[in-house]
């Protein structure tokens, strides 16, 4: 059965019955007609998707048996009973966190199939006004992908919403929380390849005990360089290999586990009793508590599971975990525990020592390949979450490349790729052993989990409308488990645990300073908007010579005339015959459908020939992907003119109203160049537009509803002639600086860090794919 890949992408988890039931009732008949056919293939389809999800989603979690016991007992095993206690902790950690919390609860909180901390934040932004850049308009809520729920005014959810919206510092605190989680995922993208590849490469030394550890490190570094160097090809070309490799890996570790339980000590199965956890802590005291840092590595990869959610329905991920991943991991850890009960001195290389000699090298090869797959999944998740942060104004502009025509989510970010590679090699070569990298890894993972728990609490209240008792139960249980792990990780900060904190702190400074600068620039644009009264006072010529051509003025404002326009026309003697203010903005949705992307409206009377075009994107969309962006913009502009002419003569009103005093009618439309299903609606916005025709610059046609078709032809011909005369892209280059009386930290953030980031990041002209020969930059400085 063939699947419509694009439809799968846009609908995310539409395979779920729950989500199907949410479809409008007018689709019921069509669904019922297809129900028999869907049932016939649904089981086969679900099995295939579950199989494919193994390679993308579970690689990181599946390679944890390589290094868990080594990090749990870094000083060796004093009592064989400690192995039973550690195994019991691993069993219940896997059950509570990946199985119950993530696979069956958190994965359901996806944003149309998209996972990760920013996807949760986007869900919250649609439910409450917590976005720190207030560039949204009510028309954005009419998008098909802009799903939001309503709740009773006196409900607990409504009270929570009002509490969040009440003060700016609460919005900023939530944003910082999300950014911290993102920074830790980036740290994950550095530490996962380091520990996975180094642990897999360690198998060489097990078979050759006299080999220097430096050789293992060199082999690991070579594999890492190769892994990062191949990123620009994307996972699409080699992705078909991932699922069979990971499936074979799970079957191997599960089979070896069964063999070791049968051969060495089947009594390890008593670890399923939680009594042994109590005995483990009672016997080990502080050492037992700090060993939780190693136990926690058994659930690493769970956060990547959620971040890599994009291409698979939740039901397929649940099926793969419960049928393959969970039982195979339990068998793998139980088998290693059985081996260690008889060979306590082999804990440093527990995984490779427990492999039967006859299949040692095949398992070593599969382990290395599985480590590469695990690393690839985490690197891809890092690229995805940085793209989300970039779209929401929380990361400097970097080059984003699509590596697949089929999957929008498969991207490659060259700058980030090389930074990750350098840091990954530095960590691998600097520590040279799994234990310290494991401590660092544990710190990053547990902080991401804590952030997810706090965000999930808000999701359950605002999106799912769960009863507060259910929310409290989930939050308390999750925090008890995760704070226990966090307390154990704190004991190992001086043994490598500081690494992700330093990495996260550096990225946190970069992301927050960039966001602060972006917000300040937007506030400046908002507060210095040009009065419509001033524009009208200039007359149709704007007090200048109107030269043939179209000027596309890029602005961050979705409403109002930007300050750079007044700066431009007061310093130059001429302006183009047609002026279009172009705003490219990102919304807290995963994608904006092509036929809903553009919003066009008129500014001022017709003879001013001024328009606004808002191009809306989701955080998974890529502006550079629109190679014909300019063509689409003009298609939508011309369509608007046709519809606008059709609406003329429907009102007698000559009234105009001004932005900032009183809003009035202007025309909106959602352009659709492929079909005729286009709606012309009225909205109260900044633009000023007459409700009936006015004479055009070169036209002798009078204002009349009967002559609207002639008026339409005249204006379309005028626009076409201006377009043929040339299109100039006018970009504002707003520079912000700290005031002289500002505090030291503000000067450091604005004048040095933000200025440096602006200098090294990509220019807007490159992001918008503007030809250099038709580019005009308008500079201005303001102080904050």
C-alpha positions, -999 to +999 in steps of 0.1 A: +000+000+000+014+034-010+013+063+014+010+099+005+042+111+021+033+148+021-001+141+036+016+120+063+039+149+071+012+175+073-011+154+094+015+140+117-003+114+138-035+111+118-034+074+120-046+076+156-083+069+160-086+096+186-074+122+161-096+108+134-126+113+157-117+150+159-123+156+122-154+177+112-187+159+110-190+167+073-162+143+066-180+115+084-196+101+052-162+099+034-146+083+064-173+056+066-170+048+029-132+042+033-134+025+067-135-011+053-105-004+031-086+013+060-092-016+083-080-041+057-046-024+055-043-007+089-025-036+107+000-041+079+006-003+077+011+000+114+036-028+115+056-013+087+057+021+104+066+006+137+095-012+120+107+020+104+105+039+136+131+016+152+159+031+131+149+068+136+135+069+171+151+041+192+187+041+182+199+062+212+179+043+238+189+010+223+227+015+226+225+023+264+235-013+274+270-005+260+279+017+290+253+015+319+269-010+342+304+005+337+291+039+348+270+024+377+300+007+393+330+028+383+350+014+414+340-022+408+313-045+424+318-052+461+288-074+466+271-095+439+237-086+454+244-050+443+240-062+407+204-074+415+196-040+431+210-021+401+191-043+377+159-037+397+165+001+394+170-002+357+138-023+352+116+002+371+134+032+355+126+019+320+090+012+331+083+045+347+101+070+324+103+057+288+073+034+289+047+051+310+057+088+309+071+093+274+056+066+251+021+066+265+017+102+278+042+127+266+042+115+230+005+123+228+013+159+235+027+164+200+021+194+178+005+177+148+032+150+150+061+173+159+079+167+192+104+184+214+104+213+239+097+240+213+067+220+199+053+220+235+060+257+238+042+263+204+011+244+217+011+267+248+016+298+227-016+290+208-036+285+241-023+316+259-008+350+249+027+341+261+046+347+229+073+374+237+071+388+202+035+400+198+033+399+160+002+377+158-032+387+144-066+371+147-065+360+111-036+336+121-060+317+143-081+308+112-053+287+098-062+250+094-030+241+114-037+266+141-056+243+164-066+256+198-091+246+225-116+266+245-124+264+281-149+278+306-140+312+320-140+300+356-122+267+350-088+259+365-073+261+329-087+297+325-072+307+358-038+292+348-040+310+315-047+344+332-019+337+357+006+331+329-005+362+309-006+385+339+031+396+341+059+397+314+084+380+338+063+349+338+063+347+300+101+353+301+106+326+328+087+301+306+108+310+276+140+306+296+128+272+308+122+261+271+156+276+260+174+257+289+157+224+277+168+232+241+204+239+252+205+206+270+193+188+238+221+205+220+245+192+247+229+158+241+238+161+204+274+165+215+276+138+242+255+110+226+280+105+196+309+108+220+298+081+245+281+058+220+310+057+195+336+055+222+318+027+240+314+007+208+350+013+198+361+000+232+353-035+220+386-035+202+405-033+235+385-061+251+398-086+225+433-070+226+439-062+263+474-048+258+462-022+233+466+015+245+434+034+253+447+061+229+441+038+200+404+034+210+401+072+212+417+077+178+393+051+162+363+068+179+375+102+166+379+089+130+343+075+131+330+108+145+347+128+118+333+105+092+298+107+108+297+145+108+313+148+074+284+128+059+257+149+074+252+170+043+239+140+024+210+137+049+195+107+065+171+101+035+198+084+014+210+060+041+179+060+063+166+027+048+196+010+064+188+022+099+157+001+107+173-033+099+205-024+118+186-014+149+162-043+147+191-067+143+208-050+173+178-054+195+173-090+185+211-097+192+212-081+226+179-097+236+191-131+224+225-127+241+206-118+273+185-150+272+217-170+266+235-154+296+205-158+319+203-195+310+241-200+312+251-180+343+224-172+368+187-172+362+181-160+398+187-124+385+150-124+375+141-118+411+152-082+404+116-076+392+107-073+429+112-037+441+123-050+475+159-052+461+159-015+454+154-008+491+181-033+501+205-018+475+202+017+490+203+004+526+235-015+518+252+011+496+241+043+514+257+073+497+276+052+471+243+035+462+226+069+459+254+084+436+253+052+415+219+065+403+238+087+379+249+055+361+215+038+363+200+069+347+220+062+315+196+033+309+169+058+300+190+082+279+176+086+244+141+090+258+142+127+252+155+121+216+125+097+212+102+126+217+122+151+196+123+126+167+086+121+167+079+139+134+075+111+108+056+084+127+022+081+143+022+077+181+006+042+178+035+029+157+060+042+183+040+026+211+039-007+193+076-007+185+085+001+221+062-024+238+068-053+214+105-050+205+124-023+224+112-028+260+115-066+262+148-067+244+163-041+267+151-059+298+166-091+285+199-073+276+203-058+311+192-090+328+217-111+308+246-087+316+236-089+353+236-127+352+271-126+337+283-101+363+270-123+392+297-148+382+323-123+369+322-092+391+357-081+380+345-077+344+322-048+351+344-023+331+336-041+299+304-059+309+287-058+275+316-071+254+327-096+280+292-111+281+291-118+244+297-155+234+331-157+217+318-173+185+298-142+176+320-115+192+332-097+160+298-097+142+283-082+174+311-056+175+303-045+139+266-043+146+273-024+179+294+002+160+268+006+134+241+009+160+262+036+178+264+056+145+226+053+140+221+065+176+244+094+170+226+103+138+192+103+155+205+128+181+222+150+156+191+152+135+170+160+166+195+188+174+191+203+139+153+201+142+152+219+175+176+246+164+154+252+133+124+256+156+143+280+179+154+299+148+118+303+136+106+316+169+134+342+171+155+325+197+186+316+176+209+336+152+201+332+115+220+302+102+219+284+069+193+256+068+195+230+040+168+205+032+183+171+025+151+154+014+123+163-011+100+138+006+104+148+043+103+185+052+118+177+087+151+163+074+174+192+074+211+200+077+226+231+093+263+233+083+275+258+109+259+238+138+272+205+123+309+216+125+305+232+159+290+199+172+318+179+156+345+201+172+329+199+206+322+162+203+358+154+194+370+177+222+349+158+247+360+124+234+397+132+233+396+153+265+380+127+288+392+095+270+369+073+292+332+065+293+327+072+330+332+110+329+313+114+296+285+093+312+284+117+341+281+146+317+255+128+296+233+121+327+233+157+337+220+169+303+193+142+301+178+147+335+175+184+330+157+179+297+133+155+315+126+180+342+118+208+317+095+184+298+077+175+330+071+212+338+059+219+303+036+188+303+020+201+335+009+232+316-001+211+285-023+189+306-040+220+321-044+243+291-046+218+261-060+186+275-081+202+303-073+174+327-086+175+363-061+191+386-058+159+407-046+140+376-022+168+367-009+169+403-004+131+403+015+131+371+037+161+381+045+148+416+053+112+404+075+125+376+093+151+398+100+126+425+117+101+402+136+128+381+146+149+411+160+117+427+182+112+397+190+149+396+203+148+432+225+119+423+239+136+392+248+167+413+273+145+432+292+140+400+295+176+388+332+176+395+336+142+376+325+154+342+289+165+351+300+202+346+305+198+308+268+200+297+263+229+321+291+249+305+279+240+270+243+248+279+253+281+296+272+292+264+242+284+242+218+299+267+236+332+266+237+332+228+200+323+225+187+346+251+208+376+240+197+371+204+160+369+215+164+400+237+179+419+208+151+406+184+124+417+208+139+452+213+142+457+175+105+447+172+095+470+200+114+499+183+096+491+150+062+491+168+067+523+187+081+542+157+055+533+131+045+560+107+012+577+112-013+570+084-024+607+087+012+617+076+011+592+047-023+606+036-010+642+040+017+635+014-008+628-013-008+601-039+027+610-051+039+608-014+056+641-020+081+625-043+086+615-079+070+581-085+093+562-108+083+531-127+089+499-109+078+480-077+095+485-044+093+456-020+099+470+015+108+442+040+096+448+075+090+428+107+057+445+113+026+427+103+006+460+107+015+497+103+039+515+081+075+509+092+099+537+103+124+528+076+099+539+050+097+574+063+135+574+067+138+563+031+114+589+015+128+618+036+163+611+023+157+602-013+138+623-039+120+593-056+099+562-047+086+534-069+052+536-085+040+506-065+052+499-029+046+466-012+054+461+024+065+425+029+064+409+063+078+374+066+067+360+100+068+327+118+038+314+137+037+289+166+024+262+142+044+234+126+035+244+091+014+269+072-003+253+041+008+268+007-027+281-001-030+299+033+005+313+034+000+348+019-022+376+033-026+407+011-042+440+019-043+475+006-028+506+024-045+539+016-066+548-014-061+530-047-042+558-063-015+555-037-006+520-050+005+507-016+000+472-004+010+449+024+018+412+020+023+390+050+040+357+043+033+333+072+055+302+080+055+275+106+086+265+125+091+234+102+087+255+070+118+269+052+116+303+035+145+295+011+125+265-001+102+289-019+125+295-049+096+313-066+087+334-035+086+366-056+063+350-082+039+337-056+039+371-039+028+388-072+003+360-080-014+367-047-012+404-052-028+403-086-055+379-073-062+404-045-066+432-070-092+412-089-112+404-058-109+439-045-124+453-078-152+428-075-160+442-041-161+478-052-194+496-053-208+476-025-208+505-001-216+543-003-192+551+025-164+577+020-152+574+055-116+568+063-101+560+097-066+562+109-044+536+126-040+543+163-072+562+166-099+541+151-097+511+129-117+506+097-124+482+069-096+468+048-095+438+027-078+405+037-076+374+016-060+340+018-045+336-016-048+303-034-033+304-068-042+268-076-079+269-070-107+295-072-117+290-036-105+323-023-124+343+004-123+381+006-131+391+041-130+423+061-107+428+091-100+457+114-063+463+107-040+492+103-045+499+066-068+526+053-089+517+023-119+533+007-151+513+005-156+524-031-134+530-061-112+560-066-096+571-098-063+556-106-032+575-115-034+571-152-070+561-156-100+582-167-125+556-155-147+570-128-157+553-096-186+530-105-196+495-096-206+488-133-171+497-145-152+477-118-140+452-144-124+480-165-109+493-133-095+459-125-079+456-159-064+491-156-048+484-123-036+449-133-020+464-164-005+491-143+010+466-119+023+444-147+040+474-164+056+483-131+068+448-126+083+447-160+101+480-152+119+463-124+116+451-088+138+465-060+141+449-026+144+474+002+157+459+035+159+477+068+192+473+086+183+483+122+213+484+146+206+485+183+231+498+209+230+502+246+226+537+260+256+553+278+239+551+312+231+514+308+244+489+332+276+470+324+259+436+317+235+453+293+263+470+274+281+436+272+250+418+259+240+444+233+272+461+222+294+430+221+276+397+222+245+407+201+266+429+177+290+400+172+262+375+165+246+400+140+280+402+123+286+365+119+250+354+112+234+353+077+220+385+062+183+389+056+190+393+019+205+358+019+177+344+039+151+360+016+171+349-015+173+385-028+194+392-059+223+414-050+218+437-080+182+446-069+190+451-032+188+484-013+197+485+024+183+513+046+203+517+078+192+532+112+205+531+147+185+532+179+194+530+216+179+507+243 
